[in-house]
Amino acid sequence: MDHGSPAEIRAGLGEPAVAVAPDAAALLVSEHVEVAIRWLGSAGDRLLVLDNLTTPADAEAVRTRVPTWYQPAS
């Protein structure tokens, strides 16, 4: 995902959420984030690349909720 702000990250999680859980299409867009985060955290073989973050803190809402989060040294 090429999103730099927390709002852009949340918005960008909507499309993958519907792709992995088609029933999510009936949910509110704000609920798509929850679906995507649950999916990301459900297995260790998922990869989410957040490119162009202004600061690492911009990904905090996702990082704290995905138990397998890995952040390489900058």
GULO-253611 format. One record per atom (N, C-alpha, C): residue number from 1; residue in one letter; atom name; x, y, z. Coordinates in Angstrom, 3 decimals. Layout:
k;r;a;east;north;up
NUM;A;CA;X;Y;Z
...
This chain:
k;r;a;east;north;up
1;M;N;0.850;-1.171;0.000
1;M;CA;0.000;0.000;0.000
1;M;C;0.891;1.228;0.000
2;D;N;0.600;2.158;-0.834
2;D;CA;1.373;3.392;-0.920
2;D;C;0.557;4.496;-0.261
3;H;N;0.578;4.486;1.055
3;H;CA;-0.213;5.460;1.807
3;H;C;0.630;6.003;2.945
4;G;N;0.622;7.300;3.112
4;G;CA;1.487;7.908;4.095
4;G;C;0.838;8.286;5.409
5;S;N;-0.444;8.478;5.442
5;S;CA;-1.078;8.936;6.676
5;S;C;-1.970;7.844;7.272
6;P;N;-2.292;7.947;8.550
6;P;CA;-3.198;6.961;9.160
6;P;C;-4.544;6.864;8.431
7;A;N;-5.090;7.981;8.002
7;A;CA;-6.373;7.952;7.290
7;A;C;-6.254;7.216;5.958
8;E;N;-5.136;7.420;5.259
8;E;CA;-4.927;6.734;3.986
8;E;C;-4.713;5.239;4.200
9;I;N;-4.057;4.874;5.287
9;I;CA;-3.867;3.458;5.593
9;I;C;-5.219;2.805;5.852
10;R;N;-6.040;3.442;6.674
10;R;CA;-7.379;2.886;6.961
10;R;C;-8.190;2.747;5.683
11;A;N;-8.179;3.763;4.843
11;A;CA;-8.937;3.710;3.586
11;A;C;-8.400;2.608;2.681
12;G;N;-7.079;2.434;2.659
12;G;CA;-6.468;1.442;1.792
12;G;C;-6.712;0.006;2.213
13;L;N;-7.082;-0.223;3.456
13;L;CA;-7.358;-1.580;3.923
13;L;C;-8.726;-2.076;3.457
14;G;N;-9.569;-1.203;2.978
14;G;CA;-10.918;-1.587;2.565
14;G;C;-10.952;-2.565;1.408
15;E;N;-10.176;-2.300;0.387
15;E;CA;-10.188;-3.158;-0.800
15;E;C;-9.699;-4.574;-0.494
16;P;N;-8.555;-4.737;0.189
16;P;CA;-8.139;-6.103;0.518
16;P;C;-9.124;-6.809;1.444
17;A;N;-9.777;-6.076;2.314
17;A;CA;-10.737;-6.703;3.227
17;A;C;-11.862;-7.366;2.448
18;V;N;-12.365;-6.679;1.443
18;V;CA;-13.448;-7.238;0.637
18;V;C;-12.930;-8.388;-0.224
19;A;N;-11.678;-8.308;-0.652
19;A;CA;-11.095;-9.383;-1.464
19;A;C;-10.965;-10.682;-0.669
20;V;N;-10.572;-10.591;0.602
20;V;CA;-10.376;-11.798;1.408
20;V;C;-11.641;-12.247;2.120
21;A;N;-12.594;-11.351;2.266
21;A;CA;-13.866;-11.677;2.926
21;A;C;-14.989;-10.974;2.170
22;P;N;-15.464;-11.566;1.077
22;P;CA;-16.480;-10.901;0.246
22;P;C;-17.708;-10.422;1.014
23;D;N;-18.047;-11.081;2.110
23;D;CA;-19.189;-10.637;2.914
23;D;C;-18.956;-9.254;3.508
24;A;N;-17.705;-8.836;3.598
24;A;CA;-17.380;-7.523;4.153
24;A;C;-17.914;-6.392;3.276
25;A;N;-18.222;-6.674;2.028
25;A;CA;-18.748;-5.634;1.136
25;A;C;-20.033;-5.024;1.689
26;A;N;-20.773;-5.797;2.470
26;A;CA;-22.027;-5.308;3.041
26;A;C;-21.804;-4.470;4.295
27;L;N;-20.586;-4.457;4.801
27;L;CA;-20.277;-3.712;6.019
27;L;C;-19.954;-2.258;5.706
28;L;N;-19.948;-1.449;6.745
28;L;CA;-19.507;-0.067;6.606
28;L;C;-18.018;-0.049;6.279
29;V;N;-17.585;0.958;5.577
29;V;CA;-16.172;1.071;5.217
29;V;C;-15.293;1.047;6.470
30;S;N;-15.739;1.672;7.534
30;S;CA;-14.950;1.682;8.768
30;S;C;-14.759;0.270;9.324
31;E;N;-15.696;-0.621;9.057
31;E;CA;-15.585;-1.997;9.530
31;E;C;-14.628;-2.824;8.670
32;H;N;-14.350;-2.360;7.458
32;H;CA;-13.404;-3.058;6.589
32;H;C;-12.027;-3.130;7.249
33;V;N;-11.656;-2.085;7.962
33;V;CA;-10.360;-2.063;8.643
33;V;C;-10.289;-3.214;9.640
34;E;N;-11.353;-3.424;10.388
34;E;CA;-11.373;-4.512;11.368
34;E;C;-11.221;-5.861;10.691
35;V;N;-11.906;-6.056;9.572
35;V;CA;-11.810;-7.309;8.826
35;V;C;-10.381;-7.517;8.342
36;A;N;-9.786;-6.482;7.781
36;A;CA;-8.421;-6.588;7.261
36;A;C;-7.418;-6.874;8.371
37;I;N;-7.559;-6.223;9.500
37;I;CA;-6.623;-6.436;10.611
37;I;C;-6.765;-7.849;11.168
38;R;N;-7.988;-8.338;11.293
38;R;CA;-8.181;-9.718;11.758
38;R;C;-7.527;-10.699;10.780
39;W;N;-7.694;-10.455;9.483
39;W;CA;-7.117;-11.328;8.470
39;W;C;-5.592;-11.280;8.530
40;L;N;-5.017;-10.088;8.633
40;L;CA;-3.564;-9.950;8.703
40;L;C;-2.986;-10.680;9.912
41;G;N;-3.684;-10.626;11.020
41;G;CA;-3.195;-11.240;12.240
41;G;C;-3.522;-12.712;12.385
42;S;N;-4.287;-13.266;11.455
42;S;CA;-4.755;-14.645;11.608
42;S;C;-3.722;-15.696;11.217
43;A;N;-2.680;-15.323;10.517
43;A;CA;-1.654;-16.287;10.112
43;A;C;-0.329;-15.562;9.940
44;G;N;0.752;-16.286;10.057
44;G;CA;2.066;-15.672;9.963
44;G;C;2.581;-15.498;8.549
45;D;N;1.819;-15.902;7.551
45;D;CA;2.327;-15.832;6.192
45;D;C;1.734;-14.666;5.391
46;R;N;1.362;-13.620;6.061
46;R;CA;0.817;-12.436;5.402
46;R;C;1.888;-11.352;5.357
47;L;N;1.862;-10.557;4.321
47;L;CA;2.818;-9.470;4.197
47;L;C;2.069;-8.200;3.810
48;L;N;2.234;-7.184;4.583
48;L;CA;1.669;-5.871;4.296
48;L;C;2.825;-4.896;4.263
49;V;N;3.023;-4.256;3.138
49;V;CA;4.086;-3.273;2.998
49;V;C;3.435;-1.898;2.976
50;L;N;3.830;-1.071;3.907
50;L;CA;3.329;0.295;3.973
50;L;C;4.451;1.206;3.491
51;D;N;4.294;1.739;2.306
51;D;CA;5.323;2.561;1.690
51;D;C;4.964;4.028;1.845
52;N;N;5.975;4.856;1.922
52;N;CA;5.813;6.316;1.988
52;N;C;5.176;6.810;3.274
53;L;N;5.407;6.099;4.380
53;L;CA;4.932;6.610;5.663
53;L;C;5.687;7.892;5.989
54;T;N;4.976;8.863;6.510
54;T;CA;5.636;10.083;6.953
54;T;C;6.511;9.771;8.147
55;T;N;5.967;9.029;9.093
55;T;CA;6.733;8.532;10.246
55;T;C;6.225;7.127;10.567
56;P;N;7.031;6.281;11.198
56;P;CA;6.550;4.951;11.583
56;P;C;5.312;5.008;12.476
57;A;N;5.162;6.075;13.232
57;A;CA;3.995;6.211;14.111
57;A;C;2.686;6.251;13.324
58;D;N;2.744;6.603;12.051
58;D;CA;1.528;6.644;11.235
58;D;C;0.901;5.259;11.069
59;A;N;1.686;4.219;11.250
59;A;CA;1.169;2.855;11.129
59;A;C;0.812;2.253;12.483
60;E;N;0.863;3.042;13.529
60;E;CA;0.668;2.554;14.898
60;E;C;-0.652;1.808;15.091
61;A;N;-1.727;2.299;14.514
61;A;CA;-3.032;1.663;14.707
61;A;C;-3.052;0.248;14.141
62;V;N;-2.325;0.010;13.083
62;V;CA;-2.246;-1.336;12.520
62;V;C;-1.202;-2.146;13.288
63;R;N;-0.049;-1.566;13.528
63;R;CA;1.050;-2.277;14.173
63;R;C;0.661;-2.869;15.526
64;T;N;-0.054;-2.117;16.307
64;T;CA;-0.399;-2.584;17.650
64;T;C;-1.460;-3.680;17.639
65;R;N;-2.121;-3.876;16.523
65;R;CA;-3.211;-4.852;16.458
65;R;C;-2.844;-6.120;15.701
66;V;N;-1.713;-6.114;15.007
66;V;CA;-1.285;-7.291;14.255
66;V;C;-0.142;-7.941;15.044
67;P;N;-0.397;-9.107;15.643
67;P;CA;0.588;-9.697;16.546
67;P;C;1.898;-10.121;15.887
68;T;N;1.909;-10.292;14.592
68;T;CA;3.126;-10.756;13.914
68;T;C;3.864;-9.621;13.232
69;W;N;3.650;-8.402;13.683
69;W;CA;4.254;-7.227;13.058
69;W;C;5.777;-7.286;13.122
70;Y;N;6.412;-6.996;12.009
70;Y;CA;7.871;-6.932;11.941
70;Y;C;8.237;-5.620;11.290
71;Q;N;9.103;-4.879;11.901
71;Q;CA;9.542;-3.602;11.351
71;Q;C;11.064;-3.643;11.249
72;P;N;11.576;-3.630;10.022
72;P;CA;13.032;-3.647;9.884
72;P;C;13.642;-2.345;10.389
73;A;N;14.896;-2.415;10.740
73;A;CA;15.602;-1.199;11.181
73;A;C;15.663;-0.206;10.041
74;S;N;15.549;1.058;10.367
74;S;CA;15.572;2.071;9.304
74;S;C;16.958;2.526;8.997
